[in-house]
Amino acid sequence: MAISNVMTRSLLSASSAMKQVRAQEGIKKQMEGKAGVLKAEIKQDSGRGGDTAKKEEELAVMEKKATDIGNMQMNQLSEMNKNMDKALKADAEEQKRAEKLEEQRDKKRAEKREQLGELQEKIAESTVSVDGAEVTVVSAPDTKTGEVHLDEAIASTSASEVKTAITGSVTMDTKV
């Protein structure tokens, strides 16, 4: 099963989205690292009796940014998942259409083979009238190609040449 254009585009989009999520994850980890440092500094400063208001504000900003980045990542991953689901459905529909088209082609090929077989049967067994005598010509299909060849010799008392038209728009010359 080949990958459809829809699926290819979706996979490329998903790859791009994953790169963005990884980059955002790196930024989020930096923010969380800074927040951890600020928490330690706040704990240390409060233990010494120092003012921690500015660091607590900065910590709140860092934690909010980290949370926002996490939410953004979740939204991107959710959107990517929805797009992949849509692509899978579209790909499945495209595969069904391709299979249906192939079935139709196979059916037409089978019909043509059947018509050819019927024509070959008509050619393979035909009746030729020579000087009032009817002769049935029977020819077996070639074992390699499956095609009928009417090249049998018909013995006759006279050396006249007879041209015979066989049903199916095939003309042959027969020496009699």
Residue frames relative to the residue before (quaternion, step in Angstrom):
aa qw qx qy qz dx dy dz
M 1.0000 0.0000 0.0000 0.0000 0.00 0.00 0.00
A 0.3053 -0.7620 0.5501 0.1532 3.54 -0.76 1.06
I 0.4876 -0.6363 0.5086 0.3142 3.52 -1.24 0.51
S 0.3898 -0.7358 0.5091 0.2178 3.56 -0.81 1.02
N 0.6719 -0.4818 0.3757 0.4187 3.54 -1.32 0.23
V 0.6192 0.5488 -0.3380 0.4484 3.57 1.02 -0.80
M 0.6888 0.4713 -0.2777 0.4758 3.56 0.88 -0.97
T 0.6204 0.5424 -0.3458 0.4488 3.60 0.99 -0.75
R 0.6660 0.4881 -0.3029 0.4758 3.58 0.89 -0.93
S 0.6522 0.5198 -0.3118 0.4551 3.57 0.96 -0.84
L 0.6572 0.5021 -0.3104 0.4687 3.58 0.97 -0.81
L 0.6402 0.5090 -0.3263 0.4740 3.59 1.01 -0.76
S 0.6437 0.5137 -0.3095 0.4753 3.57 1.00 -0.83
A 0.6539 0.5093 -0.3075 0.4673 3.59 0.96 -0.86
S 0.6299 0.5316 -0.3302 0.4600 3.57 1.02 -0.78
S 0.6504 0.5079 -0.3016 0.4776 3.56 0.98 -0.88
A 0.6563 0.5088 -0.3078 0.4644 3.58 0.94 -0.89
M 0.6481 0.5141 -0.3231 0.4597 3.60 0.98 -0.78
K 0.6162 0.5294 -0.3475 0.4683 3.61 1.04 -0.70
Q 0.6506 0.5076 -0.3121 0.4708 3.58 0.98 -0.85
V 0.6505 0.5142 -0.3178 0.4598 3.59 0.93 -0.86
R 0.6490 0.5084 -0.3225 0.4651 3.61 0.98 -0.80
A 0.6424 0.5090 -0.3237 0.4726 3.59 0.98 -0.82
Q 0.6571 0.5000 -0.3055 0.4742 3.58 0.96 -0.86
E 0.6150 0.5462 -0.3456 0.4516 3.57 1.06 -0.71
G 0.6272 0.5303 -0.3295 0.4657 3.59 1.04 -0.75
I 0.6592 0.4923 -0.2993 0.4833 3.58 0.96 -0.89
K 0.6378 0.5319 -0.3239 0.4532 3.58 0.96 -0.86
K 0.6572 0.5036 -0.3133 0.4650 3.60 0.93 -0.84
Q 0.6158 0.5261 -0.3480 0.4721 3.59 1.05 -0.71
M 0.6489 0.5155 -0.3109 0.4652 3.58 0.94 -0.91
E 0.6706 0.4907 -0.2979 0.4698 3.57 0.91 -0.91
G 0.6208 0.5358 -0.3351 0.4639 3.58 1.09 -0.69
K 0.6550 0.4931 -0.3024 0.4862 3.58 0.96 -0.88
A 0.6316 0.5270 -0.3325 0.4613 3.58 1.03 -0.79
G 0.6374 0.5288 -0.3227 0.4583 3.58 1.01 -0.77
V 0.6384 0.5099 -0.3155 0.4826 3.56 1.04 -0.83
L 0.6545 0.5091 -0.3162 0.4609 3.59 0.92 -0.88
K 0.6280 0.5299 -0.3405 0.4569 3.60 0.98 -0.79
A 0.6596 0.4985 -0.3097 0.4696 3.57 0.95 -0.87
E 0.6559 0.5038 -0.3126 0.4673 3.60 0.97 -0.84
I 0.6346 0.5212 -0.3294 0.4659 3.59 1.00 -0.84
K 0.6502 0.5130 -0.3139 0.4643 3.58 0.94 -0.87
Q 0.6637 0.5046 -0.2932 0.4679 3.54 0.98 -0.91
D 0.6789 0.4894 -0.2871 0.4659 3.59 0.90 -0.98
S 0.6658 0.4900 -0.3213 0.4619 3.60 0.92 -0.78
G 0.6168 0.5419 -0.3388 0.4594 3.59 1.14 -0.60
R 0.6939 0.4393 -0.2545 0.5105 3.58 1.15 -0.61
G 0.5124 -0.6557 0.4094 0.3741 3.55 1.27 -0.22
G 0.4363 0.7119 -0.4454 0.3232 3.60 1.24 0.38
D 0.5955 -0.5568 0.4474 0.3677 3.55 -1.37 0.26
T 0.1118 -0.8224 0.5577 0.0141 3.61 -0.73 1.09
A 0.3616 0.7776 -0.4623 0.2257 3.61 1.26 0.04
K 0.6778 0.4849 -0.3070 0.4596 3.62 0.84 -0.93
K 0.6764 0.4879 -0.2940 0.4669 3.57 0.93 -0.89
E 0.6291 0.5217 -0.3393 0.4658 3.61 1.06 -0.66
E 0.6242 0.5154 -0.3316 0.4845 3.61 1.07 -0.73
E 0.6600 0.5019 -0.2997 0.4719 3.57 0.94 -0.92
L 0.6252 0.5338 -0.3243 0.4679 3.59 1.06 -0.80
A 0.6474 0.5167 -0.3171 0.4618 3.60 0.93 -0.87
V 0.6442 0.5122 -0.3157 0.4722 3.59 1.01 -0.86
M 0.6600 0.5093 -0.3069 0.4592 3.61 0.92 -0.92
E 0.6728 0.4925 -0.2976 0.4650 3.59 0.89 -0.90
K 0.6346 0.5204 -0.3271 0.4686 3.60 1.05 -0.77
K 0.6532 0.5053 -0.3165 0.4667 3.59 0.95 -0.88
A 0.6477 0.5111 -0.3192 0.4663 3.60 0.96 -0.85
T 0.6496 0.5059 -0.3075 0.4770 3.59 1.00 -0.84
D 0.6457 0.5192 -0.3158 0.4624 3.60 0.97 -0.88
I 0.6454 0.5050 -0.3211 0.4748 3.57 0.97 -0.84
G 0.6384 0.5264 -0.3212 0.4605 3.61 0.97 -0.82
N 0.6539 0.5000 -0.3058 0.4785 3.58 0.99 -0.85
M 0.6375 0.5246 -0.3240 0.4620 3.57 1.00 -0.85
Q 0.6344 0.5257 -0.3258 0.4637 3.58 1.00 -0.82
M 0.6590 0.5098 -0.3101 0.4578 3.57 0.90 -0.91
N 0.6437 0.5157 -0.3206 0.4658 3.59 0.99 -0.82
Q 0.6624 0.5008 -0.3109 0.4624 3.59 0.93 -0.89
L 0.6673 0.4915 -0.3071 0.4678 3.58 0.93 -0.85
S 0.6290 0.5257 -0.3282 0.4692 3.58 1.04 -0.75
E 0.6600 0.4999 -0.2984 0.4749 3.58 0.94 -0.91
M 0.6361 0.5220 -0.3219 0.4682 3.57 0.99 -0.85
N 0.6466 0.5198 -0.3142 0.4616 3.58 0.97 -0.85
K 0.6433 0.5117 -0.3203 0.4709 3.61 0.97 -0.84
N 0.6624 0.5079 -0.3048 0.4586 3.57 0.95 -0.89
M 0.6433 0.5087 -0.3248 0.4711 3.58 1.01 -0.76
D 0.6278 0.5263 -0.3362 0.4646 3.60 1.02 -0.75
K 0.6472 0.5058 -0.3149 0.4755 3.58 0.96 -0.88
A 0.6585 0.5118 -0.3085 0.4575 3.56 0.95 -0.90
L 0.6350 0.5254 -0.3315 0.4593 3.59 0.99 -0.78
K 0.6562 0.4987 -0.3102 0.4739 3.58 0.97 -0.85
A 0.6630 0.4956 -0.3040 0.4716 3.57 0.93 -0.91
D 0.6410 0.5223 -0.3174 0.4643 3.57 1.02 -0.82
A 0.6437 0.5165 -0.3189 0.4660 3.59 0.98 -0.84
E 0.6476 0.5063 -0.3165 0.4734 3.60 0.99 -0.82
E 0.6523 0.5086 -0.3133 0.4665 3.56 0.98 -0.85
Q 0.6337 0.5196 -0.3264 0.4711 3.59 1.02 -0.78
K 0.6388 0.5207 -0.3251 0.4638 3.60 0.99 -0.83
R 0.6473 0.5091 -0.3212 0.4676 3.58 0.97 -0.87
A 0.6583 0.5089 -0.3108 0.4595 3.57 0.94 -0.87
E 0.6524 0.5061 -0.3133 0.4691 3.59 0.98 -0.83
K 0.6457 0.5158 -0.3180 0.4647 3.58 0.98 -0.85
L 0.6443 0.5131 -0.3133 0.4728 3.57 0.98 -0.86
E 0.6545 0.5039 -0.3092 0.4713 3.59 0.96 -0.84
E 0.6213 0.5292 -0.3370 0.4694 3.60 1.04 -0.73
Q 0.6465 0.5101 -0.3176 0.4701 3.58 0.98 -0.86
R 0.6478 0.5088 -0.3183 0.4692 3.58 0.98 -0.83
D 0.6437 0.5173 -0.3192 0.4649 3.57 0.97 -0.87
K 0.6393 0.5262 -0.3221 0.4589 3.58 1.00 -0.84
K 0.6594 0.4967 -0.3099 0.4717 3.60 0.94 -0.87
R 0.6353 0.5206 -0.3303 0.4650 3.58 1.00 -0.82
A 0.6488 0.5151 -0.3143 0.4637 3.59 0.97 -0.86
E 0.6404 0.5162 -0.3236 0.4678 3.59 0.98 -0.83
K 0.6616 0.4971 -0.3108 0.4674 3.58 0.94 -0.86
R 0.6340 0.5165 -0.3332 0.4693 3.60 1.02 -0.80
E 0.6461 0.5176 -0.3166 0.4630 3.57 1.00 -0.84
Q 0.6520 0.5017 -0.3135 0.4743 3.59 0.94 -0.87
L 0.6477 0.5104 -0.3163 0.4690 3.55 0.99 -0.84
G 0.6370 0.5311 -0.3214 0.4571 3.57 1.01 -0.83
E 0.6507 0.5070 -0.3097 0.4728 3.57 0.98 -0.87
L 0.6514 0.5052 -0.3107 0.4733 3.56 0.98 -0.85
Q 0.6527 0.5072 -0.3171 0.4650 3.57 0.98 -0.82
E 0.6215 0.5278 -0.3421 0.4670 3.58 1.06 -0.70
K 0.6450 0.5085 -0.3228 0.4704 3.58 0.99 -0.83
I 0.6659 0.4835 -0.3019 0.4813 3.54 1.02 -0.82
A 0.6624 0.5499 -0.3050 0.4072 3.56 0.94 -0.93
E 0.7905 0.1480 -0.0878 0.5877 3.57 1.03 -0.65
S 0.2000 0.7751 -0.5718 0.1797 3.53 -0.30 1.25
T 0.3638 -0.7162 0.5562 0.2131 3.52 -1.23 0.53
V 0.1169 -0.7851 0.6077 0.0238 3.52 -0.84 1.06
S 0.2363 -0.7638 0.5850 0.1360 3.57 -0.92 0.91
V 0.0176 0.7921 -0.6065 0.0663 3.56 -0.68 1.15
D 0.8398 -0.1218 0.0332 0.5281 3.56 -0.65 1.18
G 0.7497 -0.4051 0.2077 0.4803 3.56 0.92 0.95
A 0.6531 0.4699 -0.3246 0.4973 3.59 1.22 -0.23
E 0.2729 -0.7595 0.5666 0.1661 3.56 -0.87 0.95
V 0.0976 -0.7853 0.6112 0.0149 3.53 -0.87 1.06
T 0.2495 -0.7526 0.5898 0.1531 3.59 -0.87 0.94
V 0.1920 -0.7743 0.5971 0.0834 3.52 -0.73 1.13
V 0.0433 -0.7860 0.6166 -0.0071 3.54 -0.74 1.08
S 0.0028 -0.7983 0.6013 -0.0345 3.54 -0.82 1.00
A 0.3311 -0.7347 0.5585 0.1966 3.57 -0.93 0.87
P 0.5374 -0.6184 0.4497 0.3558 3.58 -1.07 0.59
D 0.5853 -0.5543 0.4660 0.3646 3.52 -1.23 0.59
T 0.4630 -0.7158 0.4442 0.2758 3.59 -0.76 0.98
K 0.6700 0.4935 -0.3103 0.4596 3.60 1.09 -0.52
T 0.8020 0.2898 -0.1370 0.5041 3.58 0.83 -0.96
G 0.3993 -0.7179 0.4815 0.3054 3.58 1.13 -0.47
E 0.5506 0.6103 -0.3983 0.4070 3.60 1.28 0.07
V 0.4467 -0.6875 0.5123 0.2558 3.53 -1.11 0.74
H 0.0953 -0.7760 0.6219 0.0439 3.55 -0.99 0.89
L 0.1828 -0.7853 0.5850 0.0873 3.57 -0.73 1.06
D 0.3125 0.7645 -0.5085 0.2436 3.54 0.30 1.21
E 0.3512 0.7298 -0.5098 0.2900 3.58 1.16 0.53
A 0.4104 -0.6902 0.5365 0.2594 3.53 -1.11 0.63
I 0.1938 -0.7542 0.6177 0.1102 3.54 -1.01 0.85
A 0.3154 -0.7635 0.5351 0.1768 3.57 -0.60 1.13
S 0.0173 0.7918 -0.6089 0.0450 3.55 -0.96 0.88
T 0.5570 -0.6107 0.4416 0.3489 3.55 -1.23 0.39
S 0.7441 0.3244 -0.2220 0.5402 3.62 1.13 -0.48
A 0.4420 -0.7040 0.4969 0.2493 3.56 -1.19 0.49
S 0.3465 0.7460 -0.5047 0.2620 3.58 1.08 0.60
E 0.3645 -0.7164 0.5515 0.2230 3.58 -1.19 0.54
V 0.1523 -0.7940 0.5868 0.0461 3.53 -0.85 1.02
K 0.2051 -0.7475 0.6175 0.1336 3.57 -0.98 0.86
T 0.0868 -0.8181 0.5684 -0.0098 3.55 -0.69 1.13
A 0.2261 -0.7426 0.6137 0.1441 3.58 -0.98 0.88
I 0.1745 -0.7816 0.5943 0.0739 3.56 -0.81 1.02
T 0.5946 -0.5800 0.4229 0.3623 3.55 -1.07 0.80
G 0.6964 0.4242 -0.3390 0.4691 3.55 -0.91 0.90
S 0.5202 -0.6827 0.3860 0.3381 3.58 1.22 0.42
V 0.5052 0.5919 -0.4630 0.4243 3.57 0.97 0.82
T 0.1347 -0.7903 0.5953 0.0537 3.57 -0.84 0.98
M 0.0012 -0.7963 0.6048 0.0006 3.58 -0.97 0.76
D 0.3336 -0.6992 0.5930 0.2194 3.49 -1.24 0.54
T 0.0771 -0.7966 0.5995 0.0069 3.53 -0.83 0.99
K 0.2716 -0.7390 0.5902 0.1783 3.56 -0.86 0.93
V 0.0763 -0.7993 0.5959 0.0100 3.51 -0.86 1.00
